[in-house]
């Protein structure tokens, strides 16, 4: 799958189909823990957590065609920080490393930027 076909502003039918497949087949963020991801775009969708509370569902579209999804609050904070610094459109892929961190209620996910 070509990276250009994953960009959210896809204009051709083929690129829209590829974007749809990436979003509907995204792997859990937990599968990317401690791996370096080369992210070309982050897409968010409104969702609800297990308690019925509204949250953001984030999709990380990677340069290699992989896609990962997370609704973790830690990821939400990291995405907001990334967008405040780099904006929503990356000039070049953003290198991130997902990690799992302990919380008082168990654990959450977040990421660091390289």
Contact map, one row per residue, 1 for C-alpha under 8 A:
111010000000000001000000000000000000000000000000000000000000000110000000000000000000000000000000000000000000000000
111111000000000000000000000000000000000000000000000000000000000110000000000000000000000000000000000000000000000000
111111100000000000000000000000000000000100000000000000000000011110000000000000000000000000000000000000000000000000
011111100000001000000000000000000000000000000000000000000000000000000000000000000000000000000000000000000000000000
111111100100011101100000000000000000000000000000000000000000000000000000000000000000000000000000000000000000000000
011111110100001101100100000000000000000000000000000000000000100010000000000000000000000000000000000000000000000000
001111111100001000100000000000000000000110000000000000000000100000000000000000000000000000000000000000000000000000
000001111100000000100000000000000000000010100000000000000000000000000000000000000000000000000000000000000000000000
000000111110000000000000000000000000000000000000000000000000000000000000000000000000000000000000000000000000000000
000011111111001100100000000000000000000000000000000000000000000000000000000000000000000000000000000000000000000000
000000001111101100000000000000000000000000000000000000000000000000000000000000000000000000000000000000000000000000
000000000111111100000000000000000000000000000000000000000000000000000000000000000000000000000000000000000000000000
000000000011111110000000000000000000000000000000000000000000000000000000000000000000000000000000000000000000000000
000010000001111111000000000000000000000000000000000000000000000000000000000000000000000000000000000000000000000000
000111100111111111100000000000000000000000000000000000000000000000000000000000000000000000000000000000000000000000
000011000111111111110000000000000000000000000000000000000000000000000000000000000000000000000000000000000000000000
000000000000111111111000000000000000000000000000000000000000000000000000000000000000000000000000000000000000000000
100011000000011111111100000000000000000000000000000000000000000000000000000000000000000000000000000000000000000000
000011110100001111111110000000000000000000000000000000000000000000000000000000000000000000000000000000000000000000
000000000000000111111111000000000000000000000000000000000000000000000000000000000000000000000000000000000000000000
000000000000000011111111100000000000000000000000000000000000000000000000000000000000000000000000000000000000000000
000001000000000001111111110000000000000000000000000000000000100011100000000000000000000000000000000000000000000000
000000000000000000111111110000000000000000000000000000000010000000100000000000000000000000000000000000000000000000
000000000000000000011111110000000000000000000000000000000000000000000000000000000000000000000000000000000000000000
000000000000000000001111111000000000000000000000000000000000000000100000000000000000000000000000000000000000000000
000000000000000000000111111100000000000000000000000000000010000001111000000000000000000000000000000000000000000000
000000000000000000000000111110100000000000000000000000000000000000111000000000000000000000000000000000000000000000
000000000000000000000000011111110000000000000000000000000000000000011100000000000000000000000000000000000000000000
000000000000000000000000001111111000000000000000000000000000000000011100000000000000000000000000010000000000100000
000000000000000000000000000111111000000000000000000000000000000000000000000000000000000000000000011100000000100000
000000000000000000000000001111111000000000000000000000000000000000000000000000000000000000000000000000000000000000
000000000000000000000000000111111111100000000000000000000000000000010000000000000000000000000000110000000000000000
000000000000000000000000000011111110000000000000000000000000000000000000000000000000000000000000111100000000000000
000000000000000000000000000000011111000000000000000000000000000000000000000000000000000000000000111000000000000000
000000000000000000000000000000011111100000000000000000000000000000000000000000000000000000000000110000000000000000
000000000000000000000000000000010111110000000000000000000000000000000000000000000000000000000011110000000000000000
000000000000000000000000000000010011111000000000000000000000010000000000000000000000000000000111100000000000000000
000000000000000000000000000000000001111100000000000000000000011100000000000000000000000000001111000000000000000000
000000000000000000000000000000000000111111000000000000000001111000000000000000000000000000001111000000000000000000
001000100000000000000000000000000000011111000000000000000001111000000000000000000000000001011100000000000000000000
000000110000000000000000000000000000001111100000000000000001110000000000000000000000000111001000000000000000000000
000000000000000000000000000000000000001111110000000000000111100000000000000000000000000100000000000000000000000000
000000010000000000000000000000000000000011111000000000000111100000000000000000000000000000000000000000000000000000
000000000000000000000000000000000000000001111100000000011110000000000000000000000000000000000000000000000000000000
000000000000000000000000000000000000000000111110000000011100000000000000000000000000000000000000000000000000000000
000000000000000000000000000000000000000000011111000001111000000000000000000000000000000000000000000000000000000000
000000000000000000000000000000000000000000001111100001111000000000000000000000000000000000000000000000000000000000
000000000000000000000000000000000000000000000111111111110000000000000000000000000000000000000000000000000000000000
000000000000000000000000000000000000000000000011111111100000000000000010000000000000000000000000000000000000000000
000000000000000000000000000000000000000000000001111110000000000000000000000000000000000000000000000000000000000000
000000000000000000000000000000000000000000000001111110000000000000000000000000000000000000000000000000000000000000
000000000000000000000000000000000000000000000001111111000000000000000000000000000000000000000000000000000000000000
000000000000000000000000000000000000000000000001111111100000000000000000000000000000000000000000000000000000000000
000000000000000000000000000000000000000000000111100111110000000000000000000000000000000000000000000000000000000000
000000000000000000000000000000000000000000000111100011111000000000000010000000000000000000000000000000000000000000
000000000000000000000000000000000000000000011111000001111100000000000010000100000000000000000000000000000000000000
000000000000000000000000000000000000000000011110000000111110000000001110000000000000000000000000000000000000000000
000000000000000000000000000000000000000001111000000000011111000000001110000100000000000000000000000000000000000000
000000000000000000000010010000000000000001110000000000001111100000111100000000000000000000000000000000000000000000
000000000000000000000000000000000000001111100000000000000111110000111000000000000000000000000000000000000000000000
000001100000000000000100000000000000001111100000000000000011111011110000000000000000000000000000000000000000000000
001000000000000000000000000000000000111110000000000000000001111111100000000000000000000000001000000000000000000000
001000000000000000000000000000000000011100000000000000000000111111000000000000000000000000001000000000000000000000
111000000000000000000000000000000000010000000000000000000000011111000000000000000000000000000000000000000000000000
111001000000000000000100000000000000000000000000000000000000111111100000000000000000000000000000000000000000000000
000000000000000000000100010000000000000000000000000000000000111111110000000000000000000000000000000000000000000000
000000000000000000000110111000000000000000000000000000000011110011111000000000000000000000000000000000000000000000
000000000000000000000000011110010000000000000000000000000011100001111100000000000000000000000000000000000000000000
000000000000000000000000011110000000000000000000000000001111000000111110000000000000000000000000000000000000000000
000000000000000000000000000110000000000000000000000000001110000000011111001000000000000000000000000000000000000000
000000000000000000000000000000000000000000000000100000111100000000001111101100000000000000000000000000000000000000
000000000000000000000000000000000000000000000000000000000000000000000111111100000000000000000000000000000001110000
000000000000000000000000000000000000000000000000000000000000000000000011111110000000000000000000000000000001100000
000000000000000000000000000000000000000000000000000000000000000000000001111111000000000000000000000000000001110000
000000000000000000000000000000000000000000000000000000000000000000000111111111100000000000000000000000000000111000
000000000000000000000000000000000000000000000000000000010100000000000011111111110000000000000000000000000000010000
000000000000000000000000000000000000000000000000000000000000000000000000111111111000000000000000000000000000010000
000000000000000000000000000000000000000000000000000000000000000000000000011111111100000000000000000000000000011100
000000000000000000000000000000000000000000000000000000000000000000000000001111111110000000000000000000000000000000
000000000000000000000000000000000000000000000000000000000000000000000000000111111111000000000000000000000000000000
000000000000000000000000000000000000000000000000000000000000000000000000000011111111100000000000000000000000000000
000000000000000000000000000000000000000000000000000000000000000000000000000001111111111000000000000000000000000000
000000000000000000000000000000000000000000000000000000000000000000000000000000111111111100000000000000000000000000
000000000000000000000000000000000000000000000000000000000000000000000000000000011111111000000000000000000000000000
000000000000000000000000000000000000000000000000000000000000000000000000000000001111111000000000000000000000000000
000000000000000000000000000000000000000000000000000000000000000000000000000000000111111111000000000000000000000000
000000000000000000000000000000000000000000000000000000000000000000000000000000000111111111000000000000000000000000
000000000000000000000000000000000000000011000000000000000000000000000000000000000010011111000000000000000000000000
000000000000000000000000000000000000000010000000000000000000000000000000000000000000011111100000000000000000000000
000000000000000000000000000000000000000110000000000000000000000000000000000000000000011111111100000000000000000000
000000000000000000000000000000000000000000000000000000000000000000000000000000000000000011111000000000000000000000
000000000000000000000000000000000000000100000000000000000000000000000000000000000000000001111100000000000000000000
000000000000000000000000000000000000011110000000000000000000011000000000000000000000000001111110000000000000000000
000000000000000000000000000000000000111100000000000000000000000000000000000000000000000001011111000000000000000011
000000000000000000000000000000000001111000000000000000000000000000000000000000000000000000001111100000000000000011
000000000000000000000000000000000001111000000000000000000000000000000000000000000000000000000111110000000000001111
000000000000000000000000000000011111100000000000000000000000000000000000000000000000000000000011111000000000001111
000000000000000000000000000011011111000000000000000000000000000000000000000000000000000000000001111100000000111100
000000000000000000000000000001001100000000000000000000000000000000000000000000000000000000000000111110000000111100
000000000000000000000000000001001000000000000000000000000000000000000000000000000000000000000000011111000011110000
000000000000000000000000000000000000000000000000000000000000000000000000000000000000000000000000001111100011110000
000000000000000000000000000000000000000000000000000000000000000000000000000000000000000000000000000111110111000000
000000000000000000000000000000000000000000000000000000000000000000000000000000000000000000000000000011111111000000
000000000000000000000000000000000000000000000000000000000000000000000000000000000000000000000000000001111110000000
000000000000000000000000000000000000000000000000000000000000000000000000000000000000000000000000000000111110000000
000000000000000000000000000000000000000000000000000000000000000000000000000000000000000000000000000001111111000000
000000000000000000000000000000000000000000000000000000000000000000000000000000000000000000000000000111111111100000
000000000000000000000000000000000000000000000000000000000000000000000001110000000000000000000000000111100111110000
000000000000000000000000000011000000000000000000000000000000000000000001111000000000000000000000011110000011111000
000000000000000000000000000000000000000000000000000000000000000000000001011111000000000000000000011110000001111100
000000000000000000000000000000000000000000000000000000000000000000000000001001000000000000000001111000000000111110
000000000000000000000000000000000000000000000000000000000000000000000000000001000000000000000001111000000000011111
000000000000000000000000000000000000000000000000000000000000000000000000000000000000000000000111100000000000001111
000000000000000000000000000000000000000000000000000000000000000000000000000000000000000000000111100000000000000111
